[in-house]
Amino acid sequence: MKYLILVSINFLLIIQLKAQSDSTKIEQEKKVKFAIYPAASYTPETSLSFGAVAFFVLKNDTTENTENYRPTSFSPYIVYSLRNQLEANIDFDMFLKNGMNINITTRYFNFPDYFYGTGNNTFSEDEETFTNNAIFLEGSVLKSLNPELFVGLNFDIRHDELIDFEENGVLINSDLTGIDGGFIAGIGPSIRLDSRDNVLYPSKGNYFDASAIFYPDFTSDYAFSILSFDFRKYITLGNEKNILAIQMLTRLSGGEVPFYKLPKLGGSRRLRGISHANRYIDNNVFYAQAEYRRELFWRFGGVVFAGFGDVANRVSNYNFNDMKVIFGLGGRFRALKGEKLNARIDLGFTLGNESGIYFLVRESF
C-alpha cells in the first residue's frame, strides 16, 4: 500500500504543478530551461518525507544540431523527513565548447541505513540498522579527443560518521573495515567511448567507460582501489518512441575497502527490485540489465525491465547458475517541455520475493 501511495503522491503533484512550472521556467532564447517539482515519499524508517527536485538544461550550440546531443544539465534535490532526517544532492553534467566534460555528484545525507553482512548468501532477517551522517563529492573531468572519445580523471572525496548502532548487534561488536567511518579521497584514470545520440535520453548508440580510482593511505583513512567497466547499448525499435537499452557492468575492489564502499548489487540505478542497496555487497560485483522504454502520451512514458547479477569475494567464485534475477516496470514524466529529461518511478521485484520502489531523476542507465 505504501508503494501505491508514493506513486500517487508524486504523479499527482507533478500534474498539479505542471502549469505553474511551465509558466515560471526560464527559457532565455530557448538556451536555458528550468522547472521545479515537489517530491514526497513514505517509508517506515523515515516516516513522511517531503522536498523538491529541480531540472536545468543549458543547450550547447556546438552539439545541439549534431549526431551527439550533449547539453549541460543539473538536477538539485532536497528532502526532509518528519524524523529530522535530511538528504540533499546535486547531479551536474557539463559539456564545454572546448570539449571538456565535467560530471559531478555532491550529496549530503543523515538517514538510517542497513547492514546485512557481506557476500551473496546473506538473509533479509539479519538486517541491522545504523545511521550514516555522510557527505561526498565524486565525478570525473574528461577531455574529448574526437566527438566520441574522452579521456581524463575520476575522483571521489567522502566523509562518513556512523552512529546509532543496534545494541549487541554484529556491527558494533565487529572489527569490520569502515566501522569507525572516516575520510577517503581517491583519484584515477578514465577512458570513455560515447556514441549516444542524446545523453539525456539515448535512442541509439553505445557507451563504454573503463576507470580506476586509487585511495592511498596518505589521503585516506583506508587504502584501497576500485576498478570499473560499464558498457551500454541503445537500440531504436522501429521509431524513437520505442527504445531498448542494455547495460553490463563489473566492478572490482581490493585492499582495505570500508564496507559502505564495497560494490553493491541493488539500488536505484543497478538491479532495481533488490530490497535495499546494501542487501548484497562484496569485493566484486557483476550485473546485466535490459529495459524497454516506450513514449505513451503527452509527457508520459513507461518502461519494463529485467536483469541478473551477483556479488563475490573473488571473481572465480561467481556462480552463474545462482544469479539474482529481477524484473519490474515504471512510469516516466518528461520534466521539461522539449527536452527528454525524465522524472521516474520504478517498481521492481526479485525471484526471491524482494521488492523496491524508486523515485528519481534521469534514467537508471
VEXDRENGU-645937 format. One record per atom (N, C-alpha, C): x, y, z. Coordinates in steps of 0.05 Angstrom, whole numbers. Example, Ala and Ser with C-alpha at 12.3 -4.5 7.8 and 13.67 -1.06 7.14 Angstrom:
! residues 2
((264,-114,156))
((246,-90,156))
((264,-66,156))
((257,-45,142))
((273,-21,143))
((258,1,157))
***
This chain:
! residues 365
((16,-24,0))
((0,0,0))
((17,25,0))
((39,25,15))
((56,49,16))
((68,55,-11))
((73,33,-27))
((83,38,-54))
((63,53,-71))
((37,44,-70))
((16,57,-85))
((13,86,-77))
((15,91,-51))
((12,119,-41))
((35,136,-52))
((59,125,-51))
((83,140,-61))
((79,147,-90))
((72,128,-107))
((68,133,-135))
((47,154,-140))
((24,151,-126))
((2,170,-130))
((10,198,-122))
((23,201,-99))
((31,228,-89))
((49,242,-109))
((70,228,-119))
((89,241,-136))
((77,248,-163))
((61,230,-175))
((50,237,-201))
((28,258,-199))
((12,258,-178))
((-8,278,-175))
((4,305,-170))
((26,307,-155))
((39,332,-150))
((52,343,-176))
((63,325,-191))
((75,334,-217))
((53,346,-235))
((30,332,-237))
((9,342,-255))
((-2,368,-244))
((-6,370,-217))
((-17,394,-205))
((0,419,-210))
((26,416,-209))
((44,439,-212))
((55,443,-240))
((44,427,-259))
((55,429,-286))
((51,457,-298))
((27,467,-295))
((22,494,-307))
((39,515,-293))
((42,513,-267))
((58,533,-252))
((87,531,-261))
((98,507,-264))
((126,504,-271))
((130,514,-300))
((112,508,-318))
((115,517,-345))
((115,548,-347))
((99,561,-330))
((98,590,-331))
((122,603,-318))
((136,589,-300))
((158,602,-286))
((185,593,-296))
((187,572,-313))
((213,562,-321))
((226,583,-339))
((252,582,-339))
((268,602,-354))
((274,590,-382))
((267,605,-402))
((274,597,-429))
((285,620,-445))
((308,630,-437))
((320,653,-450))
((331,644,-476))
((317,654,-498))
((325,647,-525))
((327,617,-529))
((311,602,-514))
((310,573,-516))
((336,559,-509))
((355,573,-496))
((381,562,-489))
((381,550,-461))
((365,561,-443))
((364,551,-415))
((335,544,-409))
((331,520,-398))
((305,511,-389))
((306,503,-360))
((285,509,-346))
((284,504,-317))
((256,496,-309))
((254,477,-290))
((229,470,-278))
((234,459,-250))
((215,462,-232))
((217,452,-205))
((191,437,-197))
((194,415,-183))
((171,399,-176))
((174,390,-147))
((152,386,-133))
((154,375,-105))
((160,345,-106))
((170,334,-84))
((175,306,-81))
((165,297,-54))
((152,275,-52))
((142,264,-27))
((144,234,-27))
((150,222,-4))
((151,193,-2))
((146,185,27))
((142,159,31))
((139,148,58))
((152,121,60))
((168,117,80))
((179,91,87))
((177,88,118))
((176,63,128))
((175,60,157))
((199,72,171))
((223,73,158))
((247,82,171))
((248,113,173))
((237,126,153))
((239,156,152))
((213,170,159))
((191,155,160))
((164,167,162))
((159,184,136))
((143,204,138))
((137,221,115))
((160,239,108))
((168,238,83))
((190,256,73))
((179,274,51))
((188,298,51))
((178,317,30))
((201,336,23))
((200,346,-1))
((221,363,-11))
((215,373,-39))
((236,377,-54))
((233,388,-81))
((256,378,-98))
((251,376,-125))
((272,370,-144))
((270,390,-167))
((292,399,-177))
((293,419,-198))
((308,407,-222))
((302,418,-246))
((314,408,-271))
((325,433,-286))
((350,432,-294))
((361,453,-310))
((374,440,-335))
((370,451,-358))
((383,443,-383))
((393,468,-397))
((419,468,-403))
((432,491,-417))
((443,480,-444))
((431,489,-466))
((439,478,-492))
((466,489,-500))
((481,472,-514))
((507,479,-524))
((506,481,-554))
((511,505,-565))
((509,510,-594))
((526,490,-610))
((548,481,-599))
((566,465,-615))
((556,436,-618))
((537,427,-602))
((528,400,-603))
((498,398,-608))
((484,420,-608))
((454,420,-609))
((444,407,-635))
((458,412,-657))
((448,402,-683))
((466,380,-694))
((481,367,-677))
((499,345,-686))
((487,318,-679))
((500,297,-687))
((491,270,-681))
((493,263,-651))
((510,278,-637))
((514,273,-608))
((505,297,-592))
((480,297,-584))
((468,320,-569))
((477,318,-540))
((493,338,-531))
((504,338,-504))
((500,365,-491))
((476,371,-481))
((472,395,-466))
((483,393,-438))
((489,415,-426))
((495,415,-397))
((469,413,-381))
((470,396,-360))
((446,392,-344))
((454,389,-315))
((436,398,-297))
((440,391,-269))
((413,391,-255))
((412,374,-234))
((387,368,-220))
((391,369,-190))
((385,392,-177))
((386,393,-148))
((362,378,-136))
((366,366,-113))
((345,351,-100))
((349,353,-70))
((327,358,-55))
((328,360,-26))
((303,348,-14))
((306,333,7))
((283,320,20))
((288,320,50))
((267,324,65))
((269,325,95))
((246,308,106))
((253,292,126))
((233,274,138))
((222,285,164))
((200,275,173))
((188,283,198))
((204,273,222))
((224,257,217))
((242,247,238))
((268,263,238))
((267,287,227))
((290,305,227))
((314,294,212))
((309,281,190))
((330,270,173))
((331,286,147))
((354,290,137))
((358,307,114))
((375,293,92))
((367,297,67))
((383,287,45))
((382,309,23))
((406,316,13))
((408,337,-8))
((430,328,-27))
((424,331,-53))
((445,324,-72))
((441,340,-98))
((462,342,-114))
((462,355,-140))
((477,337,-159))
((464,331,-181))
((477,317,-204))
((482,338,-225))
((507,340,-233))
((516,361,-251))
((532,349,-274))
((525,355,-299))
((538,344,-322))
((543,366,-342))
((567,376,-344))
((573,400,-360))
((590,392,-385))
((581,401,-408))
((597,398,-433))
((605,426,-443))
((631,431,-445))
((641,457,-453))
((648,457,-482))
((650,481,-494))
((656,483,-522))
((684,473,-529))
((702,473,-510))
((729,464,-515))
((732,433,-514))
((709,419,-510))
((710,390,-510))
((712,378,-482))
((713,394,-462))
((714,384,-434))
((687,375,-425))
((686,353,-410))
((662,343,-397))
((668,341,-367))
((653,356,-351))
((656,356,-322))
((630,344,-310))
((632,322,-297))
((610,308,-285))
((614,307,-255))
((595,317,-240))
((598,319,-211))
((572,310,-197))
((575,294,-177))
((553,288,-158))
((561,296,-130))
((546,313,-118))
((552,320,-90))
((527,314,-73))
((532,303,-50))
((509,293,-34))
((515,295,-4))
((495,302,11))
((496,301,40))
((471,285,49))
((475,267,68))
((452,253,79))
((457,245,108))
((435,246,123))
((435,237,150))
((409,220,153))
((412,195,145))
((389,178,143))
((395,150,154))
((375,135,162))
((380,108,171))
((390,90,148))
((407,72,154))
((418,53,134))
((416,25,145))
((422,6,127))
((420,-22,135))
((446,-37,130))
((451,-57,145))
((474,-76,141))
((463,-104,143))
((470,-121,123))
((460,-149,122))
((483,-168,124))
((508,-158,125))
((531,-176,122))
((542,-173,94))
((564,-187,89))
((576,-186,62))
((573,-213,49))
((574,-213,22))
((572,-238,7))
((544,-241,-5))
((541,-263,-20))
((517,-267,-36))
((497,-286,-22))
((502,-294,3))
((484,-312,17))
((474,-300,43))
((471,-274,44))
((460,-261,68))
((430,-263,68))
((418,-258,92))
((389,-262,96))
((376,-236,104))
((353,-230,94))
((340,-205,100))
((333,-202,129))
((327,-225,143))
((320,-223,171))
((344,-216,189))
((368,-217,178))
((392,-209,193))
((399,-180,192))
((381,-164,181))
((387,-135,177))
((391,-121,204))
((410,-103,203))
((415,-85,226))
((414,-56,216))
((404,-39,233))
((402,-11,226))
((424,5,239))
((432,26,226))
((450,46,237))
((445,72,222))
((456,94,231))
((453,119,217))
((480,128,206))
((479,136,181))
((504,146,167))
((500,175,162))
((518,191,175))
((519,220,170))
((542,225,152))
((536,229,126))
((557,229,106))
((555,252,87))
((578,260,76))
((579,280,55))
((600,271,35))
((593,273,9))
((613,265,-11))
((611,282,-36))
((634,282,-51))
((636,295,-76))
((651,276,-95))
((638,268,-117))
((650,249,-135))
((644,257,-164))
((660,248,-182))
((654,254,-210))
((679,249,-228))
((679,263,-250))
((701,260,-270))
((705,286,-285))
((730,289,-294))
((737,311,-312))
((750,298,-337))
((737,300,-360))
((746,287,-384))
((750,307,-406))
((768,300,-425))
((773,317,-448))
((768,300,-473))
((753,311,-492))
((747,296,-517))
((771,297,-536))
((779,274,-546))
((799,273,-567))
((787,273,-595))
((762,264,-597))
((745,267,-620))
((716,266,-611))
((696,268,-628))
((669,271,-619))
((659,248,-601))
((673,225,-601))
((663,202,-586))
((683,191,-565))
((708,201,-565))
((728,190,-547))
((736,211,-526))
((734,203,-500))
((741,221,-478))
((761,207,-460))
((780,222,-450))
((800,212,-431))
((803,233,-408))
((809,223,-384))
((813,242,-362))
((815,227,-336))
((804,240,-315))
((807,230,-288))
((780,228,-274))
((777,208,-257))
((755,205,-238))
((765,213,-210))
((747,223,-193))
((754,230,-166))
((732,223,-147))
((738,219,-122))
((719,212,-102))
((729,222,-75))
((714,240,-62))
((721,251,-36))
((697,247,-18))
((702,236,6))
((679,229,23))
((686,228,52))
((667,235,69))
((670,232,98))
((645,220,109))
((648,199,126))
((626,184,138))
((628,184,168))
((606,189,181))
((604,185,210))
((581,166,216))
((588,143,227))
((568,122,232))
((560,122,262))
((534,124,267))
((523,125,294))
((498,108,296))
((488,107,320))
((462,94,326))
((462,64,318))
((484,50,326))
((485,21,321))
((465,7,339))
((456,-17,330))
((439,-33,347))
((456,-45,370))
((445,-43,394))
((458,-54,417))
((461,-85,414))
((485,-95,419))
((491,-123,417))
((489,-134,388))
((490,-116,369))
((489,-124,341))
((516,-132,330))
((516,-143,306))
((541,-151,294))
((560,-128,289))
((549,-106,279))
((566,-83,271))
((581,-72,295))
((568,-66,317))
((580,-53,339))
((601,-71,353))
((599,-97,349))
((617,-115,361))
((637,-127,342))
((639,-116,318))
((657,-127,298))
((681,-109,293))
((701,-120,279))
((724,-105,270))
((722,-100,240))
((698,-98,230))
((693,-94,201))
((706,-69,192))
((720,-70,169))
((733,-46,158))
((712,-25,152))
((717,-1,163))
((699,21,159))
((680,27,182))
((680,10,202))
((661,13,224))
((664,39,239))
((688,51,237))
((694,76,251))
((689,100,233))
((679,95,208))
((675,118,190))
((702,129,182))
((702,155,174))
((727,168,168))
((726,182,141))
((750,189,132))
((754,206,108))
((768,190,87))
((759,192,62))
((774,180,40))
((775,200,17))
((796,199,1))
((799,215,-23))
((815,199,-43))
((802,195,-66))
((815,179,-87))
((814,192,-114))
((832,183,-132))
((833,194,-159))
((844,172,-177))
((837,173,-203))
((847,153,-221))
((839,159,-250))
((850,144,-269))
((845,149,-297))
((818,138,-307))
((808,150,-329))
((784,141,-341))
((785,145,-371))
((774,126,-386))
((772,128,-415))
((743,121,-422))
((731,137,-440))
((703,134,-447))
((699,136,-477))
((684,116,-488))
((675,117,-516))
((644,122,-515))
((635,143,-527))
((607,151,-524))
((596,160,-551))
((580,143,-564))
((567,149,-589))
((537,153,-586))
((527,157,-562))
((499,161,-557))
((489,186,-572))
((465,185,-583))
((455,208,-597))
((445,230,-579))
((438,223,-554))
((428,242,-534))
((435,233,-506))
((451,248,-492))
((459,239,-465))
((437,239,-445))
((415,255,-450))
((393,255,-431))
((375,231,-434))
((371,223,-459))
((352,200,-465))
((361,188,-491))
((381,170,-491))
((392,158,-515))
((371,141,-530))
((371,142,-556))
((354,125,-572))
((371,106,-590))
((397,112,-592))
((415,95,-607))
((444,102,-599))
((462,83,-604))
((490,88,-598))
((500,70,-576))
((526,73,-570))
((539,57,-550))
((553,75,-529))
((558,63,-506))
((573,77,-485))
((590,57,-471))
((616,63,-469))
((635,45,-454))
((653,62,-437))
((655,56,-412))
((672,71,-393))
((689,52,-377))
((715,55,-378))
((734,40,-362))
((749,59,-344))
((748,54,-318))
((760,73,-299))
((771,58,-275))
((789,72,-261))
((801,62,-236))
((804,85,-217))
((799,80,-191))
((803,100,-171))
((821,88,-149))
((842,102,-142))
((860,93,-121))
((858,111,-97))
((856,99,-73))
((854,114,-48))
((879,108,-32))
((900,123,-34))
((925,117,-20))
((922,124,10))
((939,113,26))
((937,117,55))
((946,145,63))
((959,160,46))
((967,188,53))
((944,208,48))
((922,199,35))
((899,217,31))
((874,205,44))
((875,180,53))
((850,167,62))
((856,151,88))
((835,147,103))
((837,131,127))
((839,101,120))
((833,94,95))
((834,66,86))
((847,66,59))
((866,48,54))
((880,45,29))
((867,23,12))
((856,30,-11))
((842,11,-27))
((840,22,-56))
((829,6,-74))
((825,14,-101))
((799,1,-112))
((787,14,-133))
((763,4,-146))
((767,7,-176))
((762,-15,-191))
((764,-15,-220))
((736,-22,-231))
((728,-6,-251))
((701,-8,-262))
((701,-10,-293))
((683,-27,-304))
((678,-28,-332))
((647,-27,-337))
((639,-8,-352))
((610,-3,-356))
((604,-1,-386))
((589,-20,-397))
((581,-20,-425))
((551,-17,-428))
((542,1,-446))
((514,5,-451))
((509,6,-481))
((486,-4,-489))
((478,-2,-518))
((449,6,-519))
((443,23,-539))
((415,34,-542))
((407,28,-571))
((383,17,-574))
((373,8,-600))
((345,20,-604))
((341,33,-627))
((314,42,-635))
((299,19,-647))
((275,14,-637))
((258,-7,-647))
((236,5,-664))
((241,7,-689))
((221,18,-707))
((221,48,-709))
((217,62,-686))
((219,91,-685))
((228,99,-657))
((233,125,-654))
((245,135,-629))
((226,134,-605))
((201,125,-609))
((183,122,-586))
((188,95,-572))
((203,77,-585))
((208,50,-575))
((238,46,-573))
((249,44,-549))
((278,42,-545))
((284,17,-528))
((304,2,-536))
((315,-19,-520))
((342,-11,-510))
((346,-11,-483))
((371,-3,-470))
((383,-27,-456))
((409,-32,-460))
((422,-55,-448))
((447,-45,-433))
((453,-57,-410))
((477,-50,-395))
((489,-75,-383))
((516,-75,-384))
((532,-96,-370))
((553,-81,-354))
((556,-87,-329))
((576,-73,-312))
((589,-93,-293))
((615,-89,-290))
((630,-103,-269))
((647,-84,-254))
((650,-88,-228))
((665,-71,-211))
((682,-88,-192))
((708,-83,-191))
((727,-99,-175))
((741,-81,-155))
((742,-90,-130))
((756,-74,-109))
((776,-91,-95))
((796,-78,-83))
((816,-92,-68))
((829,-73,-47))
((840,-85,-27))
((852,-70,-5))
((834,-68,19))
((838,-46,35))
((822,-42,59))
((797,-26,52))
((778,-40,39))
((754,-26,29))
((734,-23,53))
((726,2,60))
((706,4,81))
((679,-8,71))
((664,-21,89))
((641,-36,80))
((621,-20,65))
((619,6,71))
((599,23,57))
((609,32,29))
((634,25,22))
((644,30,-5))
((647,4,-22))
((640,-19,-10))
((641,-43,-26))
((621,-42,-49))
((628,-54,-72))
((610,-55,-94))
((583,-67,-86))
((561,-55,-97))
((534,-63,-89))
((519,-74,-113))
((500,-91,-108))
((484,-104,-129))
((458,-89,-133))
((445,-79,-112))
((419,-66,-114))
((422,-36,-114))
((399,-23,-116))
((398,6,-115))
((381,18,-138))
((379,44,-139))
((362,57,-158))
((372,56,-187))
((398,51,-191))
((409,50,-218))
((420,23,-225))
((419,4,-206))
((430,-23,-211))
((406,-42,-214))
((407,-64,-200))
((385,-84,-203))
((362,-76,-185))
((344,-59,-196))
((321,-50,-182))
((303,-73,-175))
((294,-75,-150))
((278,-97,-141))
((290,-110,-117))
((317,-110,-116))
((330,-119,-91))
((323,-100,-69))
((315,-110,-46))
((301,-94,-26))
((317,-70,-16))
((343,-71,-16))
((359,-49,-7))
((386,-49,-21))
((397,-25,-26))
((423,-23,-40))
((445,-39,-26))
((444,-42,1))
((464,-56,16))
((458,-86,20))
((436,-95,6))
((427,-123,11))
((449,-143,4))
((464,-138,-18))
((486,-155,-26))
((510,-138,-32))
((531,-140,-16))
((556,-125,-21))
((580,-144,-18))
((600,-139,-34))
((625,-155,-32))
((647,-141,-48))
((670,-154,-50))
((692,-142,-63))
((688,-138,-93))
((671,-155,-105))
((666,-154,-134))
((636,-156,-140))
((628,-143,-161))
((600,-145,-170))
((599,-147,-200))
((580,-162,-210))
((574,-163,-239))
((544,-163,-242))
((534,-147,-261))
((506,-149,-268))
((501,-141,-296))
((478,-150,-307))
((469,-142,-334))
((439,-136,-332))
((430,-116,-346))
((402,-109,-345))
((394,-97,-372))
((368,-101,-378))
((356,-90,-403))
((330,-76,-396))
((324,-56,-412))
((300,-40,-406))
((287,-32,-433))
((261,-37,-435))
((245,-28,-458))
((231,-2,-450))
((236,19,-465))
((225,46,-459))
((206,54,-481))
((182,63,-473))
((161,70,-492))
((149,97,-485))
((148,115,-504))
((133,140,-501))
((104,134,-504))
((87,144,-485))
((59,137,-485))
((42,160,-496))
((37,181,-480))
((21,204,-489))
((31,228,-473))
((25,252,-485))
((33,277,-473))
((63,275,-464))
((69,279,-439))
((96,276,-429))
((101,250,-415))
((82,232,-416))
((85,207,-400))
((96,185,-417))
((111,167,-403))
((122,143,-416))
((122,120,-396))
((130,97,-405))
((131,74,-388))
((155,56,-396))
((163,39,-377))
((185,21,-382))
((178,-6,-369))
((190,-27,-380))
((192,-53,-367))
((221,-61,-367))
((230,-75,-347))
((259,-81,-345))
((263,-108,-332))
((287,-119,-336))
((295,-144,-324))
((325,-144,-322))
((336,-161,-305))
((365,-163,-302))
((374,-185,-284))
((400,-190,-283))
((411,-210,-266))
((439,-202,-258))
((449,-214,-236))
((476,-208,-227))
((482,-220,-200))
((506,-215,-190))
((513,-225,-164))
((539,-211,-154))
((545,-216,-129))
((570,-206,-117))
((587,-231,-110))
((613,-226,-107))
((631,-248,-100))
((656,-236,-86))
((667,-252,-68))
((692,-244,-55))
((715,-245,-75))
((715,-265,-93))
((734,-268,-114))
((720,-272,-141))
((731,-263,-162))
((719,-266,-189))
((714,-295,-195))
((733,-312,-186))
((730,-341,-192))
((707,-354,-177))
((695,-340,-157))
((674,-351,-141))
((646,-345,-153))
((644,-331,-175))
((618,-327,-187))
((606,-353,-196))
((580,-356,-190))
((565,-380,-199))
((541,-370,-215))
((544,-373,-242))
((523,-362,-259))
((497,-378,-258))
((497,-401,-245))
((472,-416,-241))
((456,-406,-217))
((468,-387,-202))
((455,-378,-177))
((454,-347,-177))
((451,-335,-200))
((449,-306,-202))
((423,-296,-191))
((423,-271,-179))
((399,-258,-171))
((385,-247,-196))
((359,-251,-198))
((343,-243,-221))
((322,-223,-213))
((320,-201,-228))
((300,-180,-222))
((283,-174,-246))
((260,-162,-242))
((242,-153,-263))
((224,-131,-252))
((213,-115,-269))
((195,-94,-259))
((185,-76,-281))
((172,-54,-273))
((160,-35,-291))
((162,-7,-278))
((158,13,-295))
((160,40,-284))
((145,60,-301))
((142,84,-290))
((130,107,-304))
((150,129,-308))
((146,145,-329))
((164,167,-335))
((147,192,-340))
((158,215,-331))
((146,241,-336))
((168,260,-346))
((164,271,-370))
((184,289,-382))
((182,316,-367))
((203,322,-352))
((202,345,-334))
((203,371,-348))
((216,372,-372))
((219,397,-387))
((207,393,-414))
((190,411,-422))
((178,410,-449))
((200,413,-470))
((201,395,-489))
((221,397,-510))
((248,384,-503))
((251,374,-479))
((276,361,-471))
((270,334,-459))
((285,314,-468))
((280,286,-459))
((294,281,-432))
((287,296,-412))
((297,292,-385))
((274,284,-367))
((275,260,-357))
((252,248,-343))
((255,247,-313))
((233,250,-299))
((230,240,-272))
((218,212,-274))
((227,195,-256))
((218,167,-259))
((209,154,-233))
((191,136,-235))
((182,119,-213))
((184,90,-223))
((200,73,-209))
((203,46,-217))
((195,27,-193))
((182,6,-200))
((175,-15,-180))
((187,-41,-190))
((206,-52,-174))
((220,-76,-182))
((216,-99,-163))
((220,-123,-173))
((216,-148,-157))
((239,-167,-163))
((244,-185,-145))
((263,-207,-149))
((248,-234,-149))
((262,-254,-159))
((250,-281,-158))
((251,-291,-129))
((265,-277,-111))
((266,-285,-83))
((246,-269,-66))
((226,-258,-79))
((204,-245,-64))
((212,-219,-51))
((233,-206,-61))
((240,-179,-51))
((228,-159,-70))
((227,-134,-62))
((216,-112,-79))
((228,-86,-70))
((227,-66,-88))
((236,-40,-82))
((222,-19,-100))
((220,5,-90))
((208,27,-106))
((227,50,-106))
((228,65,-128))
((248,86,-132))
((236,110,-146))
((240,133,-134))
((232,158,-147))
((256,175,-150))
((265,180,-175))
((290,194,-180))
((288,210,-206))
((310,224,-212))
((313,239,-237))
((331,224,-256))
((326,225,-281))
((341,213,-303))
((336,183,-304))
((344,171,-326))
((341,142,-330))
((361,128,-312))
((356,102,-307))
((374,87,-289))
((401,82,-302))
((402,81,-329))
((427,78,-344))
((423,88,-372))
***
